[in-house]
Amino acid sequence: MSTMASITDQLQSYRSALAEAQSRGDQAIARKLEQQILELEAFQQRHPEEAEAPTPLEVFCDLNPSNINCRVYDD
């Protein structure tokens, strides 16, 4: 049984990875991690009741609800 990370834990993980990428001079990874941090912080602000870290797709769809990949159909 796996336990989902909290949003706080996920942000801490992203920030640690960002520091490592910056220390290596890996700008592409650093920019991607900075974007993930900003998006997750925005998700956290919009959903303060959520404790469990969302998947990257959940964050994307929260930011882009009209995207074709985020559509939900009722049967």
N, C-alpha and C positions, 0 to 999 in steps of 0.2 A: 504494500500500500504506500503510495507516494503522497507526501504532504505538499500542498501548494504553497508557494512563497507568498508572503505578504507584499503589498505594494512598497512598503518601507524597505523590506529586504531586497526587493528587486531593484529599487533605486540605488541602494547601497552597492549592489553587485555591479550595476551599470557604471556607477561613479568610480569604483575600483578598477574596472576594465578600462575606463576612460583615462585614468591616471597612468595606467600601464601603457596604453597606446600612445599617449602624449610623451611619455618618457622614452619610448622607442622611436618617436618621430613619425609614427604612422598616422598621417593626417586623414586619410580616407576613413579608417576605422574610428578615429576620434570624432570626426564629423557625424558619422552614423550614430555613434553612442550619444553624442550631444543631442541629436534629434530624438532618439528614443527616450532620453531623460525628459526633454521638454514635453513630448507627447504623453508620457506616463504621468508627469506632474499635472498636465492639463486634465487628463482623465480623472486623476485623484480629486482635483478641484470640482469637477462636474459631478462626481459620484462619491461624496464624502462618506456615505454609508458602506461603501465597498472596502473590505479589508484585504481580500484575496487579490493577488496580482492578476490582471487580465492577460490573455494571450496577445501577441502582436496583432493578430487579425481583429480581435475585439477592440483594441485601441484604434486601429485603422478605421474600422467601421463606425466607431464612436465619432471620429473626426470627419468621416466621409460616408454618411448614411445613405446617400443616393448612388454610391458606386454599385455597379452591377454585381460585384462579388459580395456585397453586403445586403442584398435584397432578401427579404423573408417572405415566403409565400404561405398562405393558409390553404390547407387542403379541404 
